[in-house]
Amino acid sequence: MKQDIDWSKLGFKYHTTDIRYISNYKNGSWDEGQLSTNSNVTINESAGVLQYAQTCFEGLKAYTTKDNKIVCFRPDLNAARMEESCKRLEMPVFNKERFVNAVKEVVKANASWVPPYGYGASLYIRPYMFASGAVIGVKPADEYQFRIFTTPVGPYFQGGAKPIVIRISDFDRAAPNGTGHIKAGLNYAMSLHAIVDAHNQGFAENMYLDSKTRTKVEETGGANFIFVTQDNKVITPKSSSILPSITRRSLLYVAEHYLNLKVEEREIYKEELKDFKECALCGTAAVLSPVGKINDHGKEISFPSGMENMGEITKKLYDTLVGIQLGEIEAPKGWIEVIL
Ligand SMILES: *Cc1c(COP(=O)(O)O)cnc(C)c1O
């Protein structure tokens, strides 16, 4: 039995569901983990996460496919990425196989919350880990908690994806040898001011440049970029301070193997932006959001795809990837994890 909710009216916001997964790390090892009905976390006032922001997270979605299966998309890559985040933050790694099994377990337990096929909605899955042990001197804590909760979400853009206007930011997101490549809460904490400021100025997002030379495109606060060149090549910035988006990696594969387009990951200079045909942001939440204009300190760069619709290649990429996720188009081997 599904929950009695209007699936067509879900926004992108937190909604408590029945069950979450919890595992605790203590005395050098993880316990066996359990499901819980308690949506609150109780921790010491001096927990490492509260004092020194020792926490990281992941984000993925479960969907109902065309043939009525509940699946999720490439959870093994989220598990691997979280391992990288944990290592960089001196947190204990949660075994990748256990991660995927825990995702499946918690989605199964919340099956009534997985939106049915056809609404563009999904069950957003949020795995995360934080230092629960008390610290006061600056050092890694010795106790941690790994949790996964789920929350039903509607399509990121109600009524379809309209192109957005973004600005080139004077704030930096990541230092050259910093933490830009991991999914750490701290990257988001310090991006909040920049995004609030962008919104106040009428922009949907910030385009961050590399903080060392401020000449190369990096990403936004929560999504990677893809661009389409005049000769229909799909390109994406290469940098060690970009978060390796699973959506972006999947889109590049789709471009190459499903759409027969040339793809390239390379350094992309701000000066090149005016030459591109299409620009879009990619990430789990929206899959792809088309960018119509980039504001560079008052100077506008407008893409030929315009402010009404997704660019032609962006649309093909979007339709193909979403088709794969919803079981309408055959997926590459290993991309779809069937849960129920
Ligand atoms: C999560 C995230 C993305 C998108 O990654 P996906 O795996 O595609 O969801 C991009 N940039 C940043 C900074 C992120 O935190």
The ligand as an SDF file (V2000), in Angstrom:
LIG
                    3D

 15 15  0  0  0  0  0  0  0  0999 V2000
   26.5960   16.1620   -4.8720 C   0  0  0  0  0  0  0  0  0  0  0  0
   27.2790   17.2110   -5.6530 C   0  0  0  0  0  0  0  0  0  0  0  0
   27.2410   17.2420   -7.0540 C   0  0  0  0  0  0  0  0  0  0  0  0
   26.3960   16.3150   -7.8660 C   0  0  0  0  0  0  0  0  0  0  0  0
   26.7970   14.9590   -7.7680 O   0  0  0  0  0  0  0  0  0  0  0  0
   25.7990   13.8060   -8.2000 P   0  0  0  0  0  0  0  0  0  0  0  0
   26.5390   12.5690   -7.8250 O   0  0  0  0  0  0  0  0  0  0  0  0
   25.5920   13.9150   -9.6570 O   0  0  0  0  0  0  0  0  0  0  0  0
   24.5420   14.0000   -7.4460 O   0  0  0  0  0  0  0  0  0  0  0  0
   27.9770   18.2170   -7.7110 C   0  0  0  0  0  0  0  0  0  0  0  0
   28.6890   19.1400   -7.0290 N   0  0  0  0  0  0  0  0  0  0  0  0
   28.7420   19.1440   -5.6860 C   0  0  0  0  0  0  0  0  0  0  0  0
   29.5460   20.1890   -4.9900 C   0  0  0  0  0  0  0  0  0  0  0  0
   28.0420   18.1810   -4.9440 C   0  0  0  0  0  0  0  0  0  0  0  0
   28.0920   18.1950   -3.6170 O   0  0  0  0  0  0  0  0  0  0  0  0
  1  2  1  0
  2  3  1  0
  2 14  2  0
  3  4  1  0
  3 10  2  0
  4  5  1  0
  5  6  1  0
  6  7  2  0
  6  8  1  0
  6  9  1  0
 10 11  1  0
 11 12  2  0
 12 13  1  0
 12 14  1  0
 14 15  1  0
M  END
$$$$
